[in-house]
Amino acid sequence: MHAELPTHAHLPDDDDVRRTAQRSTLVSVAVNVVLASVQILIGVLAHSAALVSDGVHSLSDLASDFVVLLANHHSRREADDDHPYGHLRFENAASLALSLLLATVGAGMLWAGVHRLFGPPPDAAHVPGAAAVAVALVALVSKELLFRYMLAAARRVKSSMLEANAWHARSDAASSLVVTVGVLGSMAGYRFLDPLAAAIVGVMIVRMAWEFGWHAIADLTDRAASPEEVAAIRETLRATSGARDLHRLRTRKMGDRVIVDAHMLVDPLISVSEGHYIAESARHRLLKLHGVVDATIHIDPEDDVIDGAVVKLPGREQLLAELKDCLGDLPVDIEKTQLHYLEGKIWADVFLKPAAAGNRETLETRMEMARGRVLESANFVAIKVLQVHS
């Protein structure tokens, strides 16, 4: 017997993921509402267009927060007829949507920065004051703390969607830094610093958006689990009691979880029910020890590397018809026949039950005829009489 493997990593409970996503996102909503209100109000009073823009940016973050809340609600729903594997890919779709929002924000900051960098300098009468600097610094610190809180929550429950939203908050912190530098630069007379910094941060945000978007698209198109995850899954399957080997292991991402398909090699002469038991044991171990949504374990008696090789051989009905025809009027009945399709050949274990007293020599002669007859329709058939009841 194989010893039970230790859990490879702590797997967060679905309810814990849902609660964490809802709690962290609501915190983000509250912070963004307060900051946006203060930034826009002080920006207008202090004549800071950059601060007003940052406030509008904070308001735009509410859209990403609501995307996360919506995806969190739908992704945790149970499987149904339309989504038999569950709804976890709503998280991948949400990550893609967040990456598009990030790209839009970054491209907007880049465009505005370049436009202001080569445009006319602002009127000296509208240079922001100390209040704008103070609010920009408060926004910078608040967004950075929000980012760290959301990132820690995302990594604790292993959610790429929450991590994407956390980095969205980091982009806000970067924009607040730009505003702070720009306001200070304007007050000191270096007015080019504001648009230059905005353009640089815009490029950084677009690059970040590309990375998240590409990962989301890869997951939506059945990307495999990481090599480390695949190796751990392979180890668990091979350690299942009754498993001899493993081949054709395939994985695909479903949200932050994994779906597994595998072919498991077992003793070719065990019963169907024992093979089913081994497959279910392997499946249960995967669901227990790894982030696996579901697993399909195909039981093989041998390494079937050649597709379609087995189905080219004759089936049970054809073989039994050959045997019965060969036995003719001999007073015996075929009580049971076990067929083994191995190595591109068929091996038949035949149990015969005489209806009346029969001649053993005649029976053996007829069985030899059967071997020869069936030989014409298969690569090779070994017919072995295991038991003859008298």
VOTI-674178 format. One record per atom (N, C-alpha, C): residue in one letter; x, y, z. Coordinates in steps of 0.02 Angstrom, whole numbers, plus 50000, padded with zeros to 5 digits. Layout:
<atoms>
AXYZ...
</atoms>
This chain:
<atoms>
M500424994050000M500005000050000M500435006250000H500215011249964H500575017549962H500365022050019A500845025250049A500685029950103A500355036050074E499885039050113E499545045150092E500045050850087L500015054450032L500475060050022L500255065950063P500715069950087P500525076050122P500245081050072T499835085550097T499555090850056T500125095250030H500135096449965H500685100449936H500645107749955A500045110349962A499965117349979A499275118350008H499215123350050H498565124850079H498095127450024L497535124050016L497055126049966L496495130049998P496395136249978P495875140350009P495185137649996D494765138150046D494065136150039D493705141149994D493225138649953D492865142949907D492505148549944D492215147050001D491875152250039D492365157450064D492965155250083D493485159950106D493695164550049V493765161749988V493945165749930V493405170949916R492775168749919R492225173249905R492185178949956R492255177150020R492225182250073R492815187150068T493405184350054T494005188650048T493935193449990A493695191049933A493615195249875A493105200749889Q492555198949920Q492035203949934Q492285209149984R492625206850037R492855211550089R493395216250061S493895213550027S494435217850002S494175222749949T493705220449908T493445224949856T493015230449885L492625228849937L492215234049969L492665239250003V493225237050032V493705241750060V493965246350006S494115243449947S494355247449891S493835252449868V493195250349866V492655254949847V492625260849895A492655259449960A492605264850010A493185269750003V493795267049995V494385271349989V494335275649926N494125272749871N494085276449808N493555281849810V492985280549842V492455285549847V492695291549886V493015290249944V493245295749987V493795299749952L494295296149924L494855299649892L494625303649830A494185300649789A493955304149730A493595310549748S493185310249799S492815316249820S493295321749843V493775319949885V494255324949910V494705327549855Q494945323049811Q495395325149757Q495055330049710I494445328549690I494095332949643I493935339649675L493705339549737L493535345749772L494145350149781I494685347449809I495295351449821I495615353349755G495585348849705G495875350449641G495555356449608V494895356949614V494545362749587V494715369049625L494715368549692L494865374449733L495585376749727A496055371949718A496765373649715A497015374549644H496575374449594H496755375249524H497255369949501S497135363649521S497595358249500S497225353449454A497355354249389A497045349749340A497285342549351A497915341749370A498185335049382A497825331549439L497675335249492L497335332349550L496615330549531V496285334849492V495615333149469V495625326849426S496125326349381S496185320349339S496295314149382D496705314849434D496825309149478D496185307149515G495775312149532G495135310649564G494675306849517V494655308949454V494255305349404V494525298249395H495205297649397H495515291049393H495275286649451S495235289449511S494995285649568S494275283449559L493865287849529L493175285949515L493145280249464S493605280349415S493595274949365S493765268249397D494125268449453D494285262149488D493665258749515L493145262549527L492525259549551L492245254649499A492365256149435A492135251649383A492485244849389S493145244949401S493505238549408S493285234949471D493145238749525D492905235549586D492245231949575F491795235149538F491155232049525F491215226049478V491705226249433V491845220349391V492065214549434V492495215849483V492725210549528V492145207849570L491725212149596L491155209949636L490685205649594L490565207749532L490125203949488L490425197049472A491075196949455A491405190649438A491435186149500N491565189049558N491595185049619N490925181749634H490375185349619H489715182449630H489575176749582H489735177749518H489565172649467H490045166749468S490685167949482S491175162549477S491075157149530R490745158849585R490655154049640R490005150149634R489625151349581R489005147649572R489155140349556E488675136049573E488765128849560E488715127549484A488985121849464A488935119849393A488205118849374D488045120249311D487375119249286D487415116649215D486835116249181D486825113449113D487225117649064D487215124249073D487585128649028D488335128649042H488525127649105H489225127549126H489355121349169P489405115549136P489475109249175P490115108749216Y490615112849199Y491235112849237Y491255118549288G490705122049297G490695127549344G490805134249309H490835139549348H490865146349321H491525149949339L492045146049355L492665149249378L493005153549325R492855152349262R493175156349210R492895163449207F492375164849245F492175171849253F492755175949282E493165172649324E493755176049352E494255177949297N494365173249250N494815174649195N494545180349152A493885180249140A493575185649101A493635192249137A493555192149204A493615198249243A494335200849241S494835196349244S495525198349239S495675201649172L495365198949119L495455201849053L495135208849050A494545209449080A494215216049081A494625221049121L494915218849177L495325223349217L495955225449179S496235220749140S496825222549101S496655227749048L496055227349019L495845232348970L495755239149003L495485239049065L495415245349102L496105248349117L496565244049138L497245246349152L497565249249089A497475245849033A497765248148970A497475254948950T496815255748961T496495262048944T496765267748987V496825266249052V497095271349098V497815273149080G498225267949068G498925269249051G499005273048986A498605271048935A498645274548871A498415281748878G497905282848920G497665289648931G498195293948965M498535291149016M499065294849050M499655296249003L499815291348961L500365292248913L500185297848863W499585297548836W499375302648788W499365309648819A499065310048879A499025316548912A499725319248929G500165314748951G500845316848968G501215319548908V501175315848851V501525318048791V501225324548765H500555325048768H500225331148744H500435337248785R500455336348851R500645341948894R501395343448890L501795338148876L502515339148872L502705343548813F502345342848758F502495346748698F502005352548687G501545353348734G501055358748728G501305365048763P500895370348761P501085376648794P501105375948869P501545379448904P501575379048977P500955382149009P500755379749069P500165382349101P500265389449125D499715392949134D499725399849159D499995399849231A500455404349245A500755404649312A500245406049366A499695409249347A499185410849397A498805404649420H498855399149382H498495393049399H498965387549424V499535389449449V499995384549479V499685382049544P499645375349555P499335372749616P499705375049679G499335374649734G499625376649797G499775370749842A499925372349906A500125367249955A499565362249969A498935364449965A498375359949979A498365354149929A498515355749866A498535350649815A499085345549829V499655347949853V500205343449870V500005338849927A499685341649978A499485337750036A498995332150016V498495333949976V498005328949955V498325323649912A498775325749867A499125320949825A499535316049866L499865318549919L500255314049962L499805309250001V499245311850026V498765307550061V498515302050015A498355303949952A498115299149903A498655293949888L499275296249882L499835291649868L499905286549923V499915288649985V500005284050042V499395279350047S498805282150039S498195278050045S498175272549992K498325274449928K498305269449874K498845264149882E499435266149907E499965261249917E499775256349971L499485258850027L499255254450081L498695249850056L498235252650015L497695248649988L497975243149943F498465244849903F498785239849859F499085234149899R499455235849951R499775230549991R499265226150026Y498735229150051Y498195225350083Y497865220650033M497695223249973M497345219149923M497795213749895L498445215349886L498905210349860L499005204549910A499055206249974A499125201050025A498505196550027A497915199650022A497295195750021A497255191249959A497455193949901A497425190149839A497895184049841R498495185049867R498975179549869R498795174449923R498465176649975R498255171950027R497745166949999V497285169249958V496775164849930V496945162749858K497545164649834K497795162549768K497295164449713S497125170949710S496645173349660S496995178249613S497055176249549S497365180749500S496925186849486M496255185849491M495805191549480M495915196949533L495955194949596L496075199749650L496765202849644E497245198949621E497925201649613E497935206949558A497555205649504A497515210649450A497205217149476N496685216449518N496365222449546N496835225949594A497245222149630A497725225249676A498235229449636W498475226749581W498945230449540W498615236549507H497965236049497H497595241949474H497645247549527A497585245549591A497665250449645A498375253249645R498875249049629R499565251449626R499645256649570S499275255649515S499315260649461S499035267249485D498545267149530D498285273349559D498805276749602A499175272549640A499705275349682A500235278649637A500385275349581A500875278249534A500625284849506S499975285149489S499715291449462S499715296849516S499585294949579S499625299849633S500335302349642L500815297849633L501515299949636L501675304949580V501405303549521V501505308149465V501215314949482V500615314949510V500295321249528V500715325049579T500975321449629T501385324649681T502005327749650V502355323849608V502965326449576V502785332249530G502235331549494G502045336849448G501865343349484V501485342649540V501295348649578V501915351949608L502365347949637L502975350649666L503415353849612G503455350449554G503855353149500G503575359649474S502905359949469S502595366249446S502725371849495M502675370349560M502795375449611M503525377749610A503985373249591A504695374949590A504915377849522G504465377949474G504625380749409G504815375549358Y504885369049376Y505065363749328Y504425360349304R504075363849261R503405361549243R503415355649195F503985353949165F504025348249120F504015341549158L504155341749225L504195335549263L503515331949266D502985335849272D502315332849276D502145328749214P502165331549154P501995327549095P502485321949080L503125322949095L503625317749083L503495311649128A503375313049192A503235307549239A502585303949220A502085307849198A501445304849178A501545300049120A501955302049071A502075297749013A502435291349033I502935291949077I503315286149099I502865281249136V502455283749182V502005279449220V501485276349173G501265280149122G500795277449074G501075271249039V501705271649019V502025265948987V502055259949035M502215261149098M502255255749148M501575252449157I501045256449158I500375253649169I500155249549108V500295252049048V500125248248987V500485241548986R501125241549005R501505235249007R501205230449057M501005232949116M500695228749167M500025225949141A499645230149106A499005228049078A499105222449027W499625223148986W499775217948936W499915211248969E500305211349022E500475205049056E499855201649085F499435205549119F498825202649148F498345200349094G498275204349041G497835202448987G498055196148951W498715195648939W498975189748905W498865183448947H498975183949013H498865178149057H498125176249057A497675181149058A496955179749057A496755176248993I497015178648936I496855175548871I497125168348869A497725167448894A498025160748895A497595155848936D497355158148994D496925153849036D496255152449003L495985157348968L495345156448934L495405151748874T496015150748850T496125146248793T496465139748815D496285137548875D496505130948901D497255130348910R497565135448940R498265134848957R498365129449011A498915125949007A499065120749056A499265123849122A499225119849175A499465122049240A500225122849237S500505126049288S501225127249289S501605120549293P502235120349270P502625114149274P502655111349344E502685115749395E502715113349464E502065109949483E501495112949463E500845109849478E500775103149442V500975102849379V500925096649341V501355091149372A501955092949394A502395088049426A502085085349491A501775089749530A501465087649592A500865083149578I500465084849527I499895080749508I500125073849485R500655073749444R500925067349421R501155063049479E501475066049527E501715062349586E501125059349624T500595063149633T500005060749669T499675054949633L499605055449567L499285050049528L499705043649530R500355044349523R500785038449523R500805035049591A500675038849644A500695036049711A500035032749730T499535032949686T498885029849700T498965022249701S498695019049751S498735011749757S498405008449697G498765003849665G498505000349606G498755003249541A499045009149543A499295012349481A499995009749466R500095007649404R500745005249383R501155010649347D500815014849310D501165020249275D500645025349252L500895030649221L500455036149201L500695038849134H500225040449091H500385043749028H499805048149006R499935052248956R499425056848930R499115061148985L499525063849027L499285068449079L499195075349048R498585078049051R498435084649024R498075088849076T498245095149080T497925099749127T497705105949089R497195109349116R496975115849089R496695120049145K496825126449140K496625131049193K495875132549190M495575133049248M494875135049256M494865140149312G494875146649294G494975151749345G495675150949374D495725150349440D496365149049471D496435141749490R495975137549466R495995130449480R496195126649417V496165119949421V496425115749367V495935110049353I495875108249289I495525102149268I496045097349241V495985090949259V496495085949242V496185080249201D496535078149149D496385071949111D497015067749112A496945061349127A497535057049130A497355049949113H497835046349084H497775039149072H498225035549123M497915031049160M498275027549213M498345020149195L498945017549199L499085010549183L498985006249245V498585000849238V498454996249294V498574989049270D498514984349317D498564977249300D498024975649248P498214972849190P497724971749137P497204966449152L497304962349203L496844956849216L496384958049275I496384964149303I495924965549358I495214966649330S494724966749375S494034967749354S493894975049337V493344976149301V493144982949285V493014986949348S492694983849397S492524987449458S493144989449497E493664985149496E494284987049531E494634992749494G494624992549428G494904998149390G494545004649404H493875004149410H493485010149426H493665012749495Y493765008249542Y493955010149610Y494625013849610I495105011349572I495755014549569I495695021549539A495285022249486A495185028749454A494865033749502E494355031449538E494015035949586E494485037849644S494905033149665S495385034749718S495865040149695A496105039449633A496565044449606A496215051249600R495605051249577R495235057449569R495125060849637H494945056849687H494835059649754H495475062749782R496045059549770R496675062249795R496835068949762L496695069449697L496825075849663L496395081449690L495755080049701L495305085149727L495495087149798K495775082449835K495945083849905K496605087449912L497095085649870L497775088149880L497975093949836H497585095249783H497785100349735H497185104849719G497325110249685G496785114749664G496425112149602V496145106249607V495835102949549V495075103549555V494765106249501V494035106649498V493735099849485D494015096349436D493765089649418D494335085949383A494275079349381A494785075249349A494455069349315T494685067849255T494455061949218T495045057149212I494975051349244I495515046449245I495315040549200H495685039649147H495555034149100H496005028349119I495705022649131I496095016649151I496315012749089D496965011349085D497255007649029D497575001149054P497484995649016P497844989549034P498564989549009E498704994148961E499384994848935E499455001948907D500055003648889D500195010348863D499925010848791D499325013648784D498995013748718D499215019948679V499845019748658V500125025548623V499875026048551I499595020548524I499345020548455I498585021148457D498325026848438D497605027848438D497265023248387G496715020248409G496315016148363G496575009148353A497125007148386A497395000448376A496914995048401V496594996348458V496154991348488V495524990348447V495214995748424V494574995048390V494634991748322K495234990648297K495314986948234K495224979448244L495244977248306L495154970148321L494414968548325P494224962148313P493514960248316P493244960748387G492594962148393G492274962848458G492004956348485R491704956648543R491454950748578R490944946848536E490474950448505E489944947148468E490224942748412Q490714945448375Q491004941748320Q491384935648345L491754936448399L492144930848425L491694925348452L491164927248488L490714922148515L490354918448459A490184922148406A489854918848349A490314913648318E490954915248312E491434910548285E491484904348329L491514905448394L491574899748440L490974895248437K490374898248439K489764894248438K489694890348373D489914893448318D489874890048254D490344884048252C490934884848283C491414879348285C491184873648330L490844875448385L490614870248430L490034866248400G489664869348354G489134865848319G488634862648366D488484856048355D487994852548396D488304849148456L488914850848473L489234847948532L488844850048594P488684845348638P488244846848696P488604850948750V488824856848732V489134861348781V488864868348770D488854872148822D488674879248818D489264883448843I489344889348812I489854893948836I489564897548897E489824895948955E489564898949017E489804906149026K490434907449011K490714914049020K491344914648978T491454920548950T492064921748911T492364928448932Q492984928348950Q493344934448967Q493834935948911L493774942048884L494214944048829L494714949148854H495344948448834H495874953148853H496194955748789Y496114962248777Y496404965548719Y497084968548739L497614964848724L498284966848745L498774965848688E499244970448683E499794970048636E499544969248564G498974972248549G498694971648481G498404964848466K498284960848517K498024954048508K497434952948556I497094947348546I496524945648590I496684939048625W496584939148690W496664933048730W495984931548761A495744925448748A495084923548771A495134917948822D494834919048880D494764913848931D494044911448928V493944905148907V493274902448895V493084897348948F492504898348978F492234893549027F491664889848993L491724883048988L491214879048953L490824874949004K490174874448990K489734870549033K489364865448990P489534859048995P489194853948953P488454853348971A488034852848920A487324851748932A487194844348948A487634840148924A487584832948939A488304830348940A488374824048955A489054821248956A489364821848887G489944824848883G490254825948819G490934822448815N491184822048756N491824818848744N492364824148749R492824823448797R493334828448809R493794829248748E493944823548715E494384823948657E494044827648600T493394826248591T493024829748538T493004837248552L492904838748616L492874845748636L493534849348621E494084846148637E494734849148624E494844850048549T494614845148509T494684845748437T494294851648411R493664852348435R493264858048414R493584864748435M493874864948493M494194871048516M494794872848473E495164867648450E495714868948405E495464871748339M494884869248316M494584871948255M494394879248266A494134880648325A493934887548341A494534892148340R495084889748367R495694893848366R495894895448294G495864890548252G496054891648182G495574896248146R494924895348160R494424899448126R494484906848147V494554908048211V494564914948235V495234918248216L495734914048205L496384916748186L496344920848122E495844919048079E495774922548015E495524929748023S495194931148079S494874937748088S495234942148139A495804940048164A496164943948214A496914942948205N497294947348236N498014946648232N498244940048262F497974938548320F498104932148352F497614931348409V497354925448417V496884924148472V497124917948509A497234918548572A497394912848614A496764910948652I496494905048638I495884902748670I496074897448721K495914898848782K496104894248836K495474892048872V495364885548875V494794882848912V494994882448986L494704886749027L494914887049097L494554881849140Q493934880149120Q493544875849164Q493014872349123V492954865949130V492424862149098V492064858249153H491424859949163H491034856549214H490764850149185S490824844649220S490564838249197S489904836849229
</atoms>
